[in-house]
């Protein structure tokens, strides 16, 4: 029997089964289940009040679930909460830093909660403050920092002990475009360090760029999938056709496929919604070519994560 080497197995870093959280009569999270692989960037998406923050609080052992189980790196959260806290980093949506002490002292204080040598603490403080462009302000009180600077300091706090799993709640909120780009690149590079990232964000373009898998939630899970799989959910695809000169003859050819095709003309392009596209695309293109249509391009217009998300949330 062929044995898959340990280092290339798909290790499940987080396993959630039938997780529910009730606050008196309110069901904040309703029977959700999902797995997250080691080194995966997992996007957790949903509208306000969907249960995202409550889920994060349960996963990070800040609150107990009403029912269901959570396993983090092979440890049951109900039995090993303290051990789990040592291997995770958390950036909450409204992170609190001590405003009347310096950035350096803030990070040194939070690093003291972990089993770190003083030399390692100082090394990591310098590493992350330099990474986020805050080293020159290390001795300044946090009260003097802008919102974006405080956000970068809070990310540094979440990373100070170099956790195996990083929970990020709106990590680029309040950042200028340059800083937001830097944070996104940093998250992307976490894959190289085999850090598992649980990313909660309203920025769907950000999720589309970064995430291996997205989970769409509205109290209960609507869909868990990769973006590619989401884009392939429907049998109807949108394509953009541009010909050198579109005229009544070109339109009449498309009209012959009206049982499977709807279209509209926008500027110089023809936007086609084609059902059973794998069979009908070749027939349509062949008919156009046989009628001397000078095709400049015929390309698929993939739905964005935002478009798919809005459609699923409405449904």
N, C-alpha and C positions, 0 to 999 in steps of 0.2 A: 504493500500500500504506500502510495506517495504521500509524504507528510509535508505540509506547507510550513516553511521556516517561520519561527515565531515572529521575527522582525518584519515580515511582510503580510502578516494576517491583519484583517480589518478588526482591530480591537475596539470594542464599544466602550467609550469613555463615560457616557451618560446613558442610563437606561431608565426610562420613566414608564410606569405601568398604571393605568386606570387612576390617574391622579385627580383628586377632587378637593376643592376648598370651599367651605361654606362659612359665611359670616351671618349667624342667626338664620334669617330666612333667605338671604341672598346667596346664590350660587355664583361665586366669582370665577371658578375654574371647574369645568364639568367633564370629568372622566376622560382625561387626555393621556395619550401614550405616544412615545417616540423614542428613538435611539440616536445618539450622536457618536460618530466614530472619532478615534484619536486623531488629532491634527485637522479636523474638519472645521470649516467656518459655517455655522448654522444660523440662518436668519430667522428671527422670531417676529412676525409681522401681524399687525391687527390694529383696529381703531382704538381710540381712547375708551377705557372701560371694558376692554376685551379680555382682561385677565393676564396681561403680559407681566406687569410688575409683580402681581401676586405669585405667578409661576416662578419668576426669578427669586423671590424671597423664599419660596419653598426649596428651590434647587440649591440655594446658598445656605440653607439650614437656619435662616432667620425666623421662619415660622414653620409650624408643623402642618402637614396636610390633614384634611378631615378623613380622607381614605386614599388608598393607593400606595405605591412604593416608589422610591427614588434610589438608584444605585449610582454612585460616583466613583469612578476608578476602582470598581469592584467592592466598594464599601456601602453598606446600607446606611442611608442618612439618619435613620431613627436610632441607630446604634453607635455610629462613628462620626457624629457631628463635628467634634473638635478636630479629629484627624482630617476631615474633609476641608475644614476652614483653612488648614495650613497649606493646602495645595491649590486653592482657588484665589483669584483676584476679582474684585468687584468695583465697577464704576456705576454708581447709582445715578438716576436722572437728576437728582439734586444733591450732589456730593457736598458734605460739610467739611471744611478745613478750618483750622484755628487761625483766625484772621490777625490776632495780635502777636503772633510769633512768625519767624522767618520761614521761607519755603524749605530751607535746609532742615530746620528744626522740626517742621511738620513731618517731613519724610522720615527723619530719624526716630521720631516718636512712634509713628505707625509701624516702622520696621521692627521696633522693639517687641512687637507682639509675636514675632516669629523667631525661630531658633537660628539666628544669624549672628556670626561673629562681627565685632565692631568694624573690623577692616573691610569685611564684605558689605556691610551697611554703607560705609562711606564710599566704597567703590561703586555700588549700585546707584546711590544718590547722584553722584557725579555723572554716571553713565546716562541716566534718564533725564536729568536736568539739561545736560548738553544736547541730548537727542531732541528735546522739545524746545530748545532755544531759551532756556531759563537759567542757565548756569551763572550768567553775569548778574542775575537778580536773586541769587540764592540767599543772600543775607538780608533781603528786604522783607518787610512784613507783608503777609498775604493780603491784608486790607488794601494795599496800594496796587494790587494786580487788577488787570481788566478781567472781564468775564471769560474771555478766551484763554488768558493765561491761567486762570484758576482751573479751567477745564483741563488744560494740559498738565497742570500740577496734580490734579485728581487722577488722571490716567497714570502718571508716574507713581502715585501712591498705590494704585491697583497692581502695578508691575513690580514693585520694589523687591519682593521676595521671589520673583521669576516663577510665577505659578504655572502649573500644568494646564489649568483651565481658566479662561478669562471671561467674565461676564460683563458685557458692555451695554449700558442702557443709554442710547442717544449719545455716542461718543464724540460726534462732531458738532453737537448743538452749541451755538454761540461762537464757533470758530470762524475766522476769516477764511476766504477760499484757499489761500496758500497753506494755512495751518491745517485745514480740513483735508486737503490733498495729502499732506505729510502724514496725518493720522491714518488715512485710508491705506497709504502705501505701507505703513507700519503694520497694520492689521493683516494686509495681504502677505507680508513677509513672515508673519507668525507661523505660516505653514512650514517654512524651512526649519523652524525651531520645534516643530511637532507640538505646538501649543493649540489646544482646542479652544475655539472662540464661539461663545454664545452671544450673538449680536441682536439686540433689540433696537429697532430704528423705524422712524416714520419716513426716512429718506429712501424711497424705493429705488432710485437710481443707484444709490450707494449699495443697497442690498443686491441689486442686479450685478454690479461690478464685482463685489467681494464674495458672495456666498456660494458655497458648493450646493447647499440644500436650503430651501426656505419652507417654513411652517407658517401657514396662515391660520390665525385663531380668532374666534369671536365667542369667547367663553368655552366653546368646544372647538376641536380642530376641524377646519374646513378642508385643508389640503396640505400634504407634505410631499415635496417633489423638488427635483432640480429645475432650473429655468427652462432647459431644453425640453424636459418632459411636460412642463406646463404649456409650452408653446405648441406642443404636439397633441394637446388634448382634443382639439376639434378637427373634424374631417374637412372643414372649410378653411382654406388658406387665402390670404390676400397677396396679390402679385401686382407689380408695377410694370406696365408695358409702355415702351416709348418707340415709336416708329418715326422714320424720317419725315413722313407726311401722313397724318391720319385724315381720312376723308370718309365719305359715306360708304365706300366699298369696304373699308376696314371695319367700320361699325357694323355693317350688315353681316360680315363673317362672324363677329362676336355674337350678334343677335341670333345666329343659327345655333348657338350653344346655350340659349337662354334657359333651358331646362336645368343646366348645371352652373350657369355663370350669371352673376349680376355685375354691373360695371357703372362707373361714372368717369367723366373726363375732368381732370384738374390741370389747368395750364396746358402743357404739352404732353402730359402723361395720361394714360388710361389705367385707372385703378380697378382691378378685377378681383372679385370674390368667387373662388372656384371650389365647387364641391367635388369630392372624390378626385382631387387634383392629380394624384399619381397616374390615373388613367386618362383624365381629360386634358391635362396640360400638353402631352405629346400630340394629341389630336388637334388641339387648337393651334399650336405652333406650326404643325405640318400644314394646316389649312391656310394659315397666314403666309407661309413661305411659298406654297403652291400658287398663291394669288399675288406673288411679287411684292409682298409687304417688306419694306426695308427696315428690319428690326434693329434698333440701336441697342436696346437691352430689354430683358425680360427677367425680373428678379423678384424674389420673395420679400415681402414686407413683414418682418417678424413682429409680433406683438411685444410691447415692452412689459416688464414686470408690473408696472403701474396699471396698464390697461387690463392685464389679467387679474391683478389683485382687486381692482374696483368691480370687475364683473363677478368675481367669486364672492366678494363681500355683499354685493347687492343680492346675489342669489341666496 
